[in-house]
């Protein structure tokens, strides 16, 4: 949704779009990035044998209990962490992801875990026709990747025959990198969107969701060298700057990881 220069958005959807647009990494920084700062490592999103009993999983299980055929559509499936946490509950899973390496990891996980599946390469909601509908639609940690959250969420509802479970961070998960963008690029980034901004968009769409705020388990401690390398790429810096990034991370007195606070948003179409 376009907003005339110098004016403030008058809708929640417009505010979301404006907030996301304002946080784009400038072209002059991206032009010198040796690798995409947006690429994710599939290994970080693989399913686990004993998935945590999160509010998001419980919401999905409750919806599947009211489902006739127990089918699941996982939008932004990654390597299948969300949908394969439903092994034993779901009968069939369709995974949608715009990254081919993520989709390949999802397919491999479904084969390993014996889950009947379909993989769809594409962005949402453009992939809706190829993905089709399912009883339950999952969407974990993808909301902050779209500038048009209204169309994105409307597509989730259109694909769900029983219900939708959306999980997002309480605040944009990359906001903790803002001090490092300022340190290494002199870039001062504006305030990030939050889950409350996302909820305002859903309200505007006429959705009345159930909302549960919770704190995720802390991830295992990451190898410092691997972490510095990953953050270096996210900052659009060349690999040889990883040592400087490691030093900056060690000296930083603020957050050095995405917030643990999560929000589970579920609704019936």
Backbone torsions as a table, in degrees:
resi	resn	phi	psi	omega
1	UNK	NA	121.0	-177.8
2	UNK	-82.0	142.5	176.8
3	UNK	-122.4	128.4	-179.7
4	UNK	-56.5	142.2	-179.6
5	UNK	-55.6	134.0	176.4
6	UNK	86.4	-0.9	178.3
7	UNK	-115.8	159.7	179.0
8	UNK	-96.9	145.0	177.0
9	UNK	-59.1	144.1	-179.0
10	UNK	-102.5	-1.7	179.1
11	UNK	-126.9	160.2	176.6
12	UNK	-64.3	-39.0	178.7
13	UNK	-63.8	-41.2	178.3
14	UNK	-66.3	-37.8	177.7
15	UNK	-63.5	-43.1	178.8
16	UNK	-59.7	-47.8	-178.8
17	UNK	-60.6	-41.5	180.0
18	UNK	-66.6	-42.1	178.7
19	UNK	-61.9	-43.0	-179.7
20	UNK	-67.8	-40.8	-179.9
21	UNK	-63.7	-38.3	-178.3
22	UNK	-66.9	-21.0	-177.7
23	UNK	-98.5	6.1	176.1
24	UNK	-62.4	140.3	174.7
25	UNK	-67.1	127.7	-177.2
26	UNK	-57.0	147.5	-177.9
27	UNK	-58.3	-34.8	-177.6
28	UNK	-68.1	-25.5	175.0
29	UNK	-81.7	-43.8	178.6
30	UNK	-60.5	-34.2	-177.0
31	UNK	-62.1	-26.6	-178.4
32	UNK	-103.1	4.6	179.5
33	UNK	-75.6	127.7	179.9
34	UNK	-72.5	-17.8	178.9
35	UNK	-150.4	157.3	-178.5
36	UNK	-63.8	128.3	177.1
37	UNK	-73.2	-9.8	-175.5
38	UNK	-95.1	-9.4	-178.2
39	UNK	-68.4	138.0	177.8
40	UNK	-111.4	152.8	178.7
41	UNK	-90.8	117.8	-179.4
42	UNK	-54.9	-29.8	-178.2
43	UNK	-59.1	-27.6	-178.0
44	UNK	-78.8	-5.3	-174.8
45	UNK	-126.2	19.8	-179.8
46	UNK	-76.3	149.3	176.9
47	UNK	-68.6	158.6	178.7
48	UNK	-120.0	156.8	-174.6
49	UNK	-64.4	-35.3	179.5
50	UNK	-120.8	83.8	-176.3
51	UNK	-63.7	142.7	178.6
52	UNK	-63.0	146.9	-178.1
53	UNK	-84.9	74.1	-175.9
54	UNK	-85.9	162.7	173.7
55	UNK	-57.9	-32.2	179.7
56	UNK	-67.2	-43.4	178.8
57	UNK	-66.0	-42.1	-179.8
58	UNK	-63.1	-38.6	178.6
59	UNK	-64.6	-40.5	179.2
60	UNK	-66.6	-41.8	179.4
61	UNK	-62.3	-40.2	179.5
62	UNK	-64.5	-40.0	178.1
63	UNK	-67.9	-39.2	179.1
64	UNK	-65.6	-29.1	178.1
65	UNK	-65.0	-24.7	177.6
66	UNK	-97.7	10.5	-174.5
67	UNK	-95.6	142.8	179.2
68	UNK	-78.3	-40.8	-174.5
69	UNK	-120.3	2.0	173.0
70	UNK	54.5	42.6	175.7
71	UNK	-94.6	147.4	-176.6
72	UNK	-129.6	136.9	172.0
73	UNK	-114.3	120.6	-177.1
74	UNK	-108.1	104.6	-176.8
75	UNK	-89.4	122.1	-171.4
76	UNK	72.5	50.7	-168.2
77	UNK	-67.1	-21.5	-174.8
78	UNK	56.7	-134.7	179.7
79	UNK	-92.8	8.2	173.5
80	UNK	99.8	15.3	-176.5
81	UNK	-60.0	-39.9	-176.5
82	UNK	-76.2	-50.9	-174.3
83	UNK	-73.1	-35.4	-179.8
84	UNK	-80.2	-5.2	167.4
85	UNK	-70.5	-8.4	-179.4
86	UNK	-104.3	16.5	174.5
87	UNK	-57.4	130.9	-175.9
88	UNK	94.1	-16.1	177.3
89	UNK	-109.8	-42.9	-179.2
90	UNK	-93.0	149.0	178.8
91	UNK	-97.2	-30.9	-176.1
92	UNK	-154.0	140.7	-177.2
93	UNK	-127.0	133.3	170.1
94	UNK	-108.3	123.7	178.9
95	UNK	-107.6	131.6	178.0
96	UNK	-118.7	128.8	176.5
97	UNK	-154.2	143.6	179.5
98	UNK	-81.7	-9.9	-177.5
99	UNK	-102.6	123.9	-176.2
100	UNK	-65.2	-34.7	-179.8
101	UNK	-70.1	-34.8	175.9
102	UNK	-66.0	-44.3	-178.1
103	UNK	-65.1	-37.4	177.0
104	UNK	-63.4	-39.0	177.7
105	UNK	-67.0	-37.2	176.5
106	UNK	-62.4	-47.0	179.6
107	UNK	-60.8	-44.8	179.9
108	UNK	-61.3	-40.1	179.8
109	UNK	-67.2	-40.7	178.2
110	UNK	-61.7	-41.9	178.1
111	UNK	-64.6	-41.7	-179.6
112	UNK	-64.9	-38.0	-174.9
113	UNK	-94.3	-0.1	178.1
114	UNK	69.5	32.8	-179.7
115	UNK	-99.2	120.0	173.5
116	UNK	-58.5	136.7	-170.1
117	UNK	-148.7	166.5	165.1
118	UNK	-139.4	136.5	177.3
119	UNK	-108.9	134.5	179.4
120	UNK	-126.3	119.3	177.7
121	UNK	-88.2	117.7	179.9
122	UNK	166.0	168.8	177.8
123	UNK	-93.7	160.9	179.7
124	UNK	-107.6	138.8	9.4
125	UNK	-93.8	9.8	-178.6
126	UNK	-59.1	-29.3	-177.0
127	UNK	-85.1	4.7	-175.3
128	UNK	-57.6	-44.6	-177.7
129	UNK	-63.7	-39.3	-179.7
130	UNK	-73.3	-33.6	-177.1
131	UNK	-79.4	-32.4	-177.0
132	UNK	75.0	-165.2	-178.6
133	UNK	-105.0	165.4	176.7
134	UNK	-148.8	164.4	177.2
135	UNK	-62.0	-48.7	-176.8
136	UNK	-123.2	132.2	177.1
137	UNK	-110.4	127.4	176.0
138	UNK	-106.7	147.6	173.8
139	UNK	-152.9	98.9	-176.8
140	UNK	-107.5	120.3	171.1
141	UNK	59.6	45.5	175.6
142	UNK	-122.3	-19.6	-174.6
143	UNK	-54.7	-38.1	-178.7
144	UNK	-78.6	2.4	176.9
145	UNK	-96.7	-1.0	-177.7
146	UNK	-120.0	139.5	176.2
147	UNK	-85.5	-21.2	-179.7
148	UNK	-112.4	77.1	-175.6
149	UNK	-67.6	-29.2	-180.0
150	UNK	-62.6	-49.5	179.0
151	UNK	-66.1	-38.0	-179.9
152	UNK	-61.6	-51.0	-178.0
153	UNK	-68.3	-36.2	177.1
154	UNK	-61.5	-37.4	177.2
155	UNK	-65.7	-36.9	176.6
156	UNK	-61.5	-45.6	179.6
157	UNK	-64.6	-37.6	-179.4
158	UNK	-66.6	-27.3	-177.2
159	UNK	-87.2	-13.8	-173.7
160	UNK	-97.2	128.4	176.4
161	UNK	-91.6	-24.4	179.3
162	UNK	-116.9	-47.8	-178.9
163	UNK	-175.0	168.8	-178.5
164	UNK	-122.1	139.8	171.5
165	UNK	-125.6	115.8	-179.3
166	UNK	-116.6	130.5	177.3
167	UNK	-120.6	131.9	177.5
168	UNK	-140.1	163.0	171.4
169	UNK	-70.2	155.1	177.2
170	UNK	-64.4	-28.8	177.5
171	UNK	-136.9	155.7	179.6
172	UNK	-45.4	123.9	-171.7
173	UNK	-67.3	-13.5	178.7
174	UNK	-101.6	5.2	-178.2
175	UNK	-63.8	-26.9	-179.8
176	UNK	-65.2	-18.2	178.2
177	UNK	-79.3	-9.5	-174.4
178	UNK	-55.9	-44.6	178.8
179	UNK	-61.9	-28.7	-178.9
180	UNK	-79.1	-32.7	172.0
181	UNK	-62.8	-38.9	178.6
182	UNK	-68.9	-39.4	-178.8
183	UNK	-66.2	-44.5	-172.8
184	UNK	-94.2	-21.7	-177.7
185	UNK	-123.4	-7.5	-174.7
186	UNK	67.9	24.3	-176.4
187	UNK	-100.6	117.7	175.5
188	UNK	-96.7	114.9	-175.0
189	UNK	-93.6	146.3	-179.6
190	UNK	-74.1	169.3	-179.6
191	UNK	-56.6	141.4	-178.1
192	UNK	-83.8	159.7	170.6
193	UNK	-69.5	159.5	-178.9
194	UNK	-128.8	174.9	176.5
195	UNK	-61.5	-31.8	178.2
196	UNK	-64.9	-35.6	175.4
197	UNK	-64.6	-40.0	178.3
198	UNK	-64.8	-41.9	179.5
199	UNK	-63.8	-34.2	177.9
200	UNK	-64.9	-36.9	177.4
201	UNK	-64.7	-44.0	179.5
202	UNK	-62.9	-41.3	177.6
203	UNK	-59.3	-41.0	179.0
204	UNK	-63.3	-29.3	178.1
205	UNK	-80.5	-5.5	-177.8
206	UNK	89.0	12.4	179.3
207	UNK	-87.2	135.1	177.4
208	UNK	-118.2	82.3	-170.8
209	UNK	-83.5	161.7	164.2
210	UNK	-84.6	136.6	-174.9
211	UNK	-127.4	128.7	175.5
212	UNK	-131.7	125.3	178.9
213	UNK	-100.9	136.1	-174.9
214	UNK	-154.8	174.4	-178.7
215	UNK	-117.7	127.0	-178.0
216	UNK	-77.9	157.6	174.3
217	UNK	-63.9	146.1	179.2
218	UNK	-71.7	133.9	178.0
219	UNK	-66.5	153.1	173.5
220	UNK	-57.5	149.5	-179.4
221	UNK	-61.2	127.3	-178.0
222	UNK	-86.0	145.5	174.9
223	UNK	-54.2	125.5	-175.2
224	UNK	-56.3	-37.8	-179.2
225	UNK	-67.8	-43.8	178.6
226	UNK	-64.4	-39.1	179.4
227	UNK	-65.1	-45.2	179.3
228	UNK	-62.1	-37.5	178.9
229	UNK	-65.1	-42.6	-179.7
230	UNK	-65.9	-43.5	-179.8
231	UNK	-67.5	-35.8	177.0
232	UNK	-58.5	-43.7	178.3
233	UNK	-65.4	-40.4	180.0
234	UNK	-65.0	-27.1	178.3
235	UNK	-87.3	5.9	177.9
236	UNK	64.0	30.7	180.0
237	UNK	-102.9	155.2	177.0
238	UNK	-70.6	154.5	-176.3
239	UNK	-55.4	-30.3	-178.0
240	UNK	-69.1	-7.9	177.0
241	UNK	-91.3	2.6	-176.2
242	UNK	-59.0	-35.4	178.4
243	UNK	-63.4	-41.1	177.8
244	UNK	-65.7	-38.6	179.1
245	UNK	-66.4	-42.2	178.4
246	UNK	-59.2	-41.8	178.4
247	UNK	-63.7	-42.5	180.0
248	UNK	-65.1	-40.3	178.5
249	UNK	-63.3	-43.0	-178.0
250	UNK	-66.0	-31.6	-176.1
251	UNK	-89.7	-12.6	-173.7
252	UNK	-71.2	133.2	-178.8
253	UNK	-98.6	11.1	176.7
254	UNK	-113.0	-167.4	179.9
255	UNK	-61.5	142.4	175.5
256	UNK	-126.9	29.4	177.4
257	UNK	-163.6	160.7	175.8
258	UNK	-58.7	153.3	-179.5
259	UNK	-65.5	148.7	179.0
260	UNK	-79.9	-14.4	-177.4
261	UNK	-71.7	128.7	-179.8
262	UNK	-121.7	161.7	174.8
263	UNK	-134.2	125.1	175.1
264	UNK	-100.0	124.4	-178.1
265	UNK	-120.9	115.8	-179.2
266	UNK	-128.2	145.6	178.9
267	UNK	-155.7	161.0	176.2
268	UNK	-106.0	135.0	-177.1
269	UNK	-69.5	NA	NA
